[in-house]
Amino acid sequence: MNITIVTVGKLKEKYLKMGIEEYEKRLRPYAKIQLTEVPDEKAPEQLSDAEMEMVKKKEGERILSKISADAHVIALAIEGKQRSSEELAANLESLMTYGKSKVVFVIGGSLGLHADVLKRADEKLSFSKMTFPHQLMKLVLMEQIYRSFRIMKNEPYHK
């Protein structure tokens, strides 16, 4: 399986980079992982609704340019479906079984994802109703993908 994680913005925090690198290493026996960062749109702290929409649109265009037509897209969105780790594992296993070898997870920027990205998504996934920094979500997502493969292979992993 080829898994791509597309995120908005450059990861700067060393502790997050180290965690992501660790899960990237752990995932190598299971899947080919590609981490793709697209630039975030520079914007002032206070934005009008129209300016927010424009920022999300530009970031959305960058995201969509990184997604192939044959990819199965899972957008991380607060309004998405919440799943247990076992359900995520079953979903990924089902995708592999039915020939979806390219899976793209999308994590938006601080303002979220543009409607065009959500429309392109084959499914929306929510980790919680809480809001998390998008950089931290990249690490959490990597851990859950790794956990999914351990579950699929019936390999031990702490609960």
C-alpha positions as CSV (number, residue, x, y, z in Angstrom):
1,M,0.0,0.0,0.0
2,N,1.2,3.5,-0.8
3,I,0.2,6.0,1.8
4,T,0.7,9.8,1.3
5,I,0.0,12.3,4.0
6,V,-0.5,15.8,2.6
7,T,-0.2,18.6,5.2
8,V,-0.3,22.4,5.0
9,G,2.7,24.2,6.5
10,K,6.2,23.2,7.3
11,L,6.8,21.2,10.5
12,K,9.2,23.2,12.7
13,E,9.0,21.6,16.1
14,K,11.9,19.2,16.6
15,Y,10.1,16.9,19.0
16,L,7.2,16.4,16.5
17,K,9.7,15.7,13.7
18,M,11.5,13.1,15.8
19,G,8.2,11.3,16.6
20,I,7.1,11.4,12.9
21,E,10.5,10.0,11.8
22,E,10.2,7.2,14.3
23,Y,6.7,6.1,13.0
24,E,7.9,6.5,9.4
25,K,10.7,4.1,10.2
26,R,8.3,1.7,12.0
27,L,5.9,1.8,9.0
28,R,8.5,0.8,6.3
29,P,7.9,-2.9,6.6
30,Y,4.2,-2.4,6.0
31,A,3.7,0.4,3.5
32,K,5.4,3.0,1.4
33,I,4.9,6.3,3.2
34,Q,5.3,9.7,1.5
35,L,5.0,12.9,3.6
36,T,4.1,15.9,1.5
37,E,4.0,19.5,2.9
38,V,2.4,22.3,0.9
39,P,3.1,25.9,1.9
40,D,0.6,27.6,4.1
41,E,-0.8,30.9,2.8
42,K,0.6,33.9,4.7
43,A,-2.2,35.9,6.3
44,P,-2.6,38.3,9.1
45,E,-4.0,37.2,12.5
46,Q,-7.4,38.9,12.0
47,L,-9.1,37.8,8.8
48,S,-12.5,38.6,7.3
49,D,-14.7,35.7,6.2
50,A,-13.8,36.4,2.6
51,E,-10.1,36.5,3.4
52,M,-10.4,33.2,5.3
53,E,-12.1,31.6,2.3
54,M,-9.4,32.9,0.0
55,V,-6.6,31.4,2.2
56,K,-8.4,28.1,2.4
57,K,-8.9,28.1,-1.4
58,K,-5.3,28.7,-2.1
59,E,-4.1,26.1,0.3
60,G,-6.8,23.7,-1.1
61,E,-5.5,24.2,-4.6
62,R,-2.0,23.3,-3.4
63,I,-3.3,20.2,-1.7
64,L,-5.4,19.0,-4.7
65,S,-2.3,19.4,-6.9
66,K,-0.6,16.6,-4.9
67,I,-3.4,14.1,-5.2
68,S,-3.6,11.7,-8.1
69,A,-6.9,10.9,-9.8
70,D,-6.8,7.2,-8.7
71,A,-6.1,7.9,-5.0
72,H,-8.5,7.2,-2.2
73,V,-8.6,10.4,-0.2
74,I,-9.3,10.6,3.5
75,A,-9.6,14.1,4.8
76,L,-9.1,14.8,8.5
77,A,-12.1,17.0,9.4
78,I,-13.8,17.7,12.7
79,E,-17.2,16.9,11.1
80,G,-15.9,13.5,9.8
81,K,-16.7,10.1,11.1
82,Q,-15.0,9.0,14.3
83,R,-13.5,5.5,14.3
84,S,-11.8,3.3,16.8
85,S,-8.3,2.1,15.9
86,E,-9.7,-1.3,15.0
87,E,-12.2,0.3,12.7
88,L,-9.5,2.4,11.0
89,A,-7.4,-0.8,10.5
90,A,-10.4,-2.6,9.0
91,N,-11.1,0.3,6.7
92,L,-7.5,0.3,5.4
93,E,-7.5,-3.4,5.1
94,S,-10.7,-3.2,3.0
95,L,-9.2,-0.6,0.8
96,M,-6.2,-2.9,0.1
97,T,-8.4,-5.9,-0.5
98,Y,-10.5,-4.0,-3.1
99,G,-7.5,-2.6,-5.0
100,K,-7.2,0.9,-3.6
101,S,-3.4,0.8,-3.2
102,K,-3.0,4.6,-3.1
103,V,-4.4,6.2,0.0
104,V,-4.0,9.9,0.7
105,F,-4.7,11.4,4.1
106,V,-5.1,15.2,4.1
107,I,-4.5,17.5,7.1
108,G,-5.5,21.1,6.5
109,G,-3.9,24.3,7.9
110,S,-5.0,26.3,10.9
111,L,-8.2,27.4,9.1
112,G,-9.2,23.9,8.1
113,L,-9.8,22.5,4.6
114,H,-11.5,24.2,1.7
115,A,-14.8,22.8,0.4
116,D,-13.1,21.7,-2.8
117,V,-10.8,19.4,-0.9
118,L,-13.7,18.0,1.2
119,K,-15.6,17.4,-2.0
120,R,-12.6,15.5,-3.5
121,A,-12.3,13.4,-0.3
122,D,-13.8,9.9,-0.5
123,E,-14.3,10.0,3.3
124,K,-13.8,12.3,6.2
125,L,-12.2,11.2,9.4
126,S,-12.4,12.9,12.8
127,F,-10.1,12.0,15.6
128,S,-12.1,14.0,18.1
129,K,-14.5,16.9,18.4
130,M,-11.7,18.8,19.9
131,T,-9.4,21.0,17.9
132,F,-5.7,20.0,17.6
133,P,-2.7,21.8,16.1
134,H,-2.4,20.4,12.6
135,Q,1.3,19.6,13.2
136,L,0.4,17.4,16.2
137,M,-2.2,15.6,14.1
138,K,0.4,14.5,11.7
139,L,2.2,12.6,14.5
140,V,-1.1,11.2,15.9
141,L,-2.1,10.1,12.4
142,M,1.2,8.4,11.8
143,E,0.9,6.5,15.1
144,Q,-2.7,5.4,14.2
145,I,-1.6,4.2,10.7
146,Y,1.2,2.2,12.3
147,R,-1.2,0.8,14.9
148,S,-3.6,-0.1,12.1
149,F,-1.0,-2.3,10.4
150,R,-0.1,-4.0,13.7
151,I,-3.8,-4.8,14.2
152,M,-4.1,-6.1,10.6
153,K,-1.2,-8.4,11.1
154,N,-2.3,-9.5,14.5
155,E,0.9,-8.3,16.0
156,P,1.1,-7.1,19.6
157,Y,0.9,-3.4,20.3
158,H,0.2,-1.7,23.6
159,K,-3.3,-0.6,24.2
